[in-house]
Amino acid sequence: MEAKASHAPPLHTVHISRRTAVNGVYAAIYAAAIMALLYHHALTLLHSTTLSSSFFISLCLLISDLVLASMWAMTQTFRMRLVYRNEFPENIKKVAKESEFPALDVFICTADPQKEPAMSVVNTAISVMAYDYPTEKLSVYVSDDGGSALTLFALMEAAKFASHWLPFCRKNNVVERSPEAYFAANHYSSPLKSESQKIKIRVSATMTNAPIFLVLDCDMYSNDPKTPLRQLCYFLGHQAIPNLGFVQFPQRFHGINKNDIYASEYKYIFRLDPKGFDGLAGSNFNGTGCFFHRRALFGSPLSFQPPEIAELEPYNIVKRPIKSQEVLALADRVSSCTYEKHTYWGSKIGFRYGSLVEDYYTSFRLHCGGWTSIFCDPERPAFLGDAPINLVDILNQTKRWSIGLLEVSETWFLLYMFLGLGAYGHNLIIYVLEEGTVQNWWNDQRMWMIRGLSSYLFGLVEYFLKCFGISTQGFNVTSKVVEDEQSKRYEQGIFEFGVPSPIFVPLTMAAILNLVSFFVGIVQIIRGSKLMEELFVQMFIAGYFALNFWPIYDSVFLRSDKGKLPSKTTVLAAFLTWIVYKASGFILRN
């Protein structure tokens, strides 16, 4: 066996990015600059003799810079050991026969038939049914939390269509096996989610109990039929990764406009940062596109946590036919909403409760328990999904994620300038090196700013309200339904507001405040103010923010379409901005 293993072809390779050393040097220089800035703040506070407004302003600046510095430091950990992996699925059959492949269960999740159309679910289901994998070892489960009769009917019709579509794909070597993607390419001529995930694990255990299962959102269709073979490169043979809990593929999206105005790629979150995670402790689970080792959800590698009945154990072999009365009765029993009472499901078994972003929380618990993970990012995207094309859906999505996760002058001006330009310049270089463009990077940093004033703010508030037992809206399903006019505006790179959502109010307030500040500064300069040096930096910052807020000004003053910012939101934001201005003026004068 050892001789055979030594001559077996490689299934995967890994190498550390050449940028690691450069990132280390940059981090050291930038960290020294941060320490100098904090030293400057400390001196300012120590030399303050009274509790004046300048003291509290300096204290606020110190706290703000400490927060930003900690965010920067945590981000740099992802750059310390970037790794890139390659798989060789063509060598799988040289290492193991198809009869030796582990069975594979696929779980597809859908929640709202209005926002997640039935055809989207159907295309995803058919695309994974068409995997280059032994048919007898592949099972597909669809969980419809909305209980839609239309979705059920569509899936029944899809099963009939698949009997013709799958042979056609294999006969003609079709790679894009989602029907919608194939024909579009002109080839011819929540806590709810965590709950449903655990139910699917139990139900599939009674019917097939495959040792490996794939978790997939209904709008993330398979774009590469060899994806199951890629993940097997890490589970099979002499190169199998010890204690491997899951293999995560990145979320990639189709239909994003040329300049990605909403930064929908999430390049840092879904592609760059996971490579840094992979080089340290392993990638996080992103909620979709992830292959799990079923055993990983039953305790740590060294301590197996048995379920309450033997039929749900990961090693149990299902011998009865799926349609037998015993199997169906057991499946009905374990899918009950009350089944988990007085059990370890949600705490020690299955996907974990405790956060709206149950995916990150579950992977965190698995890593703490001793399981490892792999981030697999092949050149051809394994899965492609739909990205929201209006701002309210983008911000609500980010708000949901954020709940689960929590200037100046003198010689010091050069330090501030370096910290600002250094951070943005470094991010720009990394973004471009990861096949991005300058225009896409600009939109990415603009959306980071917009999310900070909306999604993250509302997420923080909802989190604290939740801590005090106050009910909030919670989980929001992102709409997948697209109107023609909305789609046209998105392709033109125009922001979509449309609805009078409270999430737009603080964003509009910031836009108004910075625009007014910028023009007040211009007026002061025209009048020949003696404070030009102090005004320059403040005007630069206000002007920079105003430039980022251009889509809001365009929506308020120049547009008349249905996607413009509602007048109700604009008026409310202007009124609240006036109150903030008056209140801050009163505080500073006293």
N, C-alpha and C positions, 0 to 999 in steps of 0.2 A: 504493500500500500504506500509506503514512504517513497519507493522508487517511482511509482506511478504518479504520486503527487508532485514530485520534483520535476517531472517531465510534462506536467499538465500545462496547457497554455494559460496565460494570465486572463483573469476575468475583470480586473479593474486595476487602475494605478492612481496614485495621488502625488502631487508635488506642491511645494510651498511657493506662493507668488514671489516674483523677484522684487515686487514693490515693498515687501515687508521691511527690509533694511531702511529704505528711504522713509517709510512711514514712521519708523522708530526714531530717526534723526529729527524729522519734523515734529514729532510729539515731544521730544526732549526740549527743543527750542521753544515751542509754543507753551509748554508747561512752565518754563522759566519766565516767559513773558507774563503768564497768568499770576505767578507768584509775585512778580514785581508790581502788578496791578493791585493785588490784595494788600501788599505792603504799603502802597500809596494810600489806599483807603484807610488802613489802620493808622497811619501817621495823621491823616486828616482828622480822624475821630479822636485820637489822643491829644491833639493840639486844640480841640474845641473846648472853650472855657464855659460856655453856657449851652443850655438846651434850646438853642434857636432853631428856626426852620432849616437853616443850612446844615445843622447837625443831623436832623432827621432825614434830609435829602441824601446826605452822605451815607447814612446808615442804610437807607433803602437801596442806594446804588451798590453798596457792599453786598447786601443780601441778594440783589439781582445778579451781580457778577458771580457770587458763590453758586447760585443755581445754574447759571449758564456754564460755569467752569465744571461743575459736577456732570452736567449733561455732556459736555465735550469729552471729559475724561472717560465716561462710560462708553461713548461712541468710539473712542480710540481703541478700546479693547477689541473691537471687531476688526481692526486693521493690523493688529499685532501678529496674527498668524493666518493670513488668508490662504486657503487651500483650494486647489482645482483638481477635480476628479475626472477620470475617463473610464468608461465601461466598454467591454467587448462582448456584447450579447451573441455575436456570431460564434464565440467559443463555448457557449453554454452546452450545446449538444455534444461537444467533445469531452465534457466533464461528467455529464449525467444524461441518461436517456429520458425521453419525454414521460415515460411511465414513472420515473422517479421524481418528476416535478411535484412540488407541494400543491395541494388544491388552493384555489384562490376565490374568495368571496369579495364582491364589490357592493358597497353601500352607497346609494345615491339619495341625497337629501333634498326635499322641497317642502316649502312651508305655506306659500300663498299663491293660489292659482291665478290671481289677478295680476300679481307682480312677477310671477315666474311662470310664463305661459307653458301649456302642456307640451307644445312642440319642442321647447327647449329641453324639457325632461326626456322626451322621446329621442331626440338627437344624441343626447349624452348616453342614454341607455344603449342605443344601437352601436355607438362608437366603441363602447367597451365590450359589447358582445362580439365585436369583430376583431378582438385581440388575436395576435399570432400566438395562441396558447391552446393546449389540448382542450377541446370542447367539453369533454366529460369532467374536467377539473375546474371549470369556470362556472360560477353562480352569481347572478345579479339580483340584488334586492333594492327596491325603491320604497322609500319612506315618505309618505305624503301626510304631513302634519295637518294640512288643510282639509283632508278627506274629500277631495274633489272627485265627483263622478266623471267629469270631463277628462281629468288626468288618467283615471282608471281605464276609460274607454280608449283613450289615445294609446295607452300602453298595450292594450289588447290588440289593437290594429297594428301597432308597431311590431308585435311578435309575429304577425302574419307576414308583414313586409320584410322582416329580417330573414325569413326563410328563402327569399329571393335575393336580398341585398348582400348578405354575407358571402354566398358562393360567388356572386359577381365580383366582389372586392378581391377575394382570394385568387380567382381566375385571372383577373386583369392587373394584379399587383397594385391595387389602389392603396395609397398611403393615407389620404384624408378620408377616413371611414365614417365620419359624421355626414349623413345625407345632406344636411343643410350646407355644410362647408364645401362638400364636393360639388354640388350643383351651383353654388354661388361663385365658385372658382372657374366656371365655364369649362369643365373638363370634357363635355360632350361636344363633338366635332372637334341659537340662543340658549339661556337655560333650556328653551324648547329644543334646541339642537342637541345639547348634551344629553337631555332625557331621551330623545329619539335614537341617539347613537347607542346608548346602553341597551335600549330595547332591541335594536337590530342585532347587536352582539348576542343577546340571549336567544332571539328567534333563529338566527342563522346557526347557532350552536345546536339547536334541536333538529335542524334540517340537513346541514352540510358540515358545519364546524371546521371549515378550512383553517389550516395553521397560519395562513397569511390572508389579510383582507385589506381592501382599498377603500378609503373614505373619499367621496367625491361630491361636490355641490352639483346641483342639477344643471347649472349653466356652464360647467367646466367640462367640455367634451374632450375625448381622447384625440390627440393629433398625431400620435405615433403608435402603430399596432405592436411595436416591439418593446413598449414600455415595461410590461411584466418581466420580460427577459432581462432588462437592465437592472431592475431591483433584485432579481435572482442572483446577479453577479456578486452581491454582497451577502446573500444568505446561503449560497451553495458552495461546495467544494472546499479545497484546502485554504482558500483565501477568505473564507467566511469571517465576518467581523464578530469577535466575541461579545456576548451580551447585547447584540443589536436589537433594539426595540422597534425602530421604524426607519423607513427611508422616505424623506420628504422631497418632492419635486416642487419647483417654484411655480407660483401663480403667474401665468402669462396671459395677455389679453389681446383680442383681435378687435378691429374696428376703431382703434384709437386714432384721433386725427393727427395730422402731420406733426404739429408742434406740441401735442399732448398738453393742452391748456390747463387741464385739471390735475396734471401730474398723476394720472391714473396708473402709470406703470408701477409706481412704488418701487423703483429700482433698488433703493437702499434697503427697504424692508424685506422684499421678496427675493432679491438676487445677490446684492453685495454683502449685507450684514450676515445672512445665513452662511456664507463662505467663511466669514470670520468666526462665527459660532462653531462651524464644522471643524476648524483648526484648533479649537479649544476644548469644548465639552460636547459638541454635537448640535445639530440644528434644532430649532423649535418646530412644533407641529403647527402648521398654518391653517388648519381647518378643512383643507381639501387637497387632493393630489398626494396623499400620503399612504404608503403601504405599511401596515402594522403586523408585527409578529403577535399573534393572539395571546401567547403566553405572557407577553409584557404587561397585559392589563390585569394579571392575577398575581400581584405581589412582586417582590424584588427577585433578581436572578437567583439569590441564595435562599429565599424564603417564600415558598409557594403559598398563596392565599386561596384555599379551596372555596368554591361557591357552595351554596346551600344544598344543591342537588348535583349528583354525579353527572347528569346529562349535560350540564353546562361547563364542565371542565374542559380546558383547551386540548387535552389529550384524548378526549372521548371520541370514539369512532362510531359514526351514525350508520347503523346497519339496516334500518327500516327504510322503505321507500318514502319519499317526501309526501306523497298523497295518502299515506296510511293514516287511519283514524288516530292512532296513538301519537304520531308526530304532530298532526294538526292540533290535537287537543292540548299537547304540551306547549306548542308554539303560542296558542291562544292564551294559555295560563301565564306564561312568562312575559307576554306583551302587555299585561294589565298594568295600568298606572299605579295600582296599589301594591304590585308585587314586591317592590323594593323596600317596603316597610320592614323595619327590624332586620335588615340585611346590610352587607358591606358595599352594596352597589352604590357608586357615587363617591365613596370615601376611600376604599381600599381595592375595589374591583371595578373594572370598566372605566369609562371616561368620568372625570372628576367634576363634582359640583363646586361652587364657590365663586364663580365669576361669569360675566356675560361672554368673555372670551375664553370659553372652556378649553379651546385648543391649546393656547399658551399655558394655561394652568395645568392641564393634563400632562403636557410634555415636561413642564417644570417638575411635577411630582415624579414622573418616570425617571428623569435624570437624577433627582435626589435619591431615588431608590436603587440606583446603580446601573440603569439601562443606558446604552449609548444610542446615537442616531447618526444618520448620514444625510448630507445634502447632495442631491443628484441633479445637475443642471446641464443636460445634453444640449448640443447645438440646435437640434430641432426640438421645439417646445413639446413636452410630453402631453400637456393639457393647455387648452385655450378657453378663456371665459369671456363673459360680457362685462365691460366696465360701465359704470353709470355715466351718463352724458349730460346730467344737469347738476347744478351746484348743491341743491338741497340734499339730494341723495348721496353725493360725495361726502358732504359734511356730516350727515346723520350716520353714515357708515363709519367715518373716522371717530365720531363721538362715541359710538358703541365700543370701538376698539380701545379708546382712551380710558373708558370707565374701568375695563378689565386690567389695565396696565398703570398707574399714577405717574462824557462827551464833553467839551471840556476843552481845555486849552493848555497853554504853557507847554513845557517839554513833554509832559505826560500825554499830549495829544498824539505824538508819534507812536506811543504804546497802544493807545486805543485804535489808531489807524492800522497798526500791524495786526492786532488781534482780529479786527473786523475783516481786513483784506486777506489775512492769512487763512482764516476759517473759510471764507467764501472761495478764495482761490484754490485751496486744497480740495474742497468739495467739488469745484468745477472740474479740476484735473481728473479726480477719481471718476466723476460722472462721465466725462468724455472718453476715458480709457475703457469704461464698461459699455462701449458702443452707443453712448448718448451724444446729443448735440448741445451746443450752447443755448439754443432756443428752448430745448426741453429742460435743460438745467435751470434756466431762468424761471420757467413755469413751475418747476419742482420747488424751488426756494420760495416762490410767491405763494404756492399752496400751503407750504409749511407755515408761513406767516398767517394765512387765512384760517388754517385749522387751529392755530394757537389762540385766535380771537373768537373762535366759535366752537368747534368740536371738542377741543381739549377743555375749554372753559366750562361748557355745559356738562361734559363728562365728569369733571371734578365736582361740580355742584350736585349732579345726580348721585354720584358715589357717596358724598357726605349725607345727602338726604336718605339714601338707602341705609347707611350706617345707623341713622337715628330712627329707622323703621317707617319712614315716610314714603308712601307709594309714588313711583315715577313711571313715566311712559315705558322706559326700558328698551327691550329689543325692537328694532325697526327693520323690517325686511326691505332690502333695496329693490326698487322697481326695475324690472327687465322689459317692461312695455315701452316702446319707443314710438312717438308721434312723428309724422313726416316733417313738419315744420321744425320741431325740436331737433330732429336728426340733421336737418339742413343747417341750422344755426351752429350745431356742434361741429360739423365738418368745416364750417367757415371760421372756426376758432372763436365763437362768441359765447360768453358765459350765459348759462341758463339759471335764472332765479325763479321767476314765475309765481311761486306760492308765498303768502305772507307769513313766513316761519319766524319764530322768535330767535332762531339760531343766527339770523342775518342781522339782528339789531346791534349787538356789540361790534360786529364787523363794520357796519355802516357808520356807527359812532366814531370808530377809529379813523375811518376814511374822511369823515367831515372834519374832525379835529385836526388831522394832519394837513388837510387842504387849507383850512382857515389859518393855521399856524404859518404855513409857507407863504401865503399872500400877505399876512401881517408883517412877516419879516421883510418882504419885498418893499412894502410901504415904508417901513422903518429905514431901510437903506436909501430909498428915494428921498426921504426927508433929511438925510444926512446924519443919521444916528451915530453917536460916538461909540456905540457898542458893536461895531461891525465885526470885530474878531470873535466876540461871544456869539453873535448872531449867525456867523458863517457856519459853524458846526451844527447849531440847532436847525438852521435852514436846510443844511445838507441832509440831516436825518429825516426831517419832515418831508423834504422833497423826494427822498428815496422811498419812503413809505407811500407817499402820494403816487409815485410812479407805479408801485406795485398794486395800488388800489384803482388803477385806471379802469378796469372792467366795471367797477361800481359806479364811477363817475359817468362812464359811457351809458350804463343802464339807467341812471337817474336823469341825466340831462339830454341825452341824444337819441335814445331808443323809444320806440312806441309799440314794439311787438309784444306778444304774450309772455315772452321770456324775460321782460324787463323787471327790475326790482319794484314791487308793489308800492304805491304812494303811501299806503298806510304804514309800511315799515320805515320809509324815508322820514315821514313826519314824526313818528315816535322816536326814531334815532336822533333827529335834530333837537327835539325837545329835551331828551335825556342828556345830550351833549351840552346844551345850554345850562342845565342844572349842575352838571359836573363842573363846568367852567366857573359858574358863580360860587359853588361850594369851595372849590380849590382856591379861588381868589380870596374868599373870606378867611380861609385857614391861613394862607400865606401872609395876609395883612395883619393877622393877630398872633 
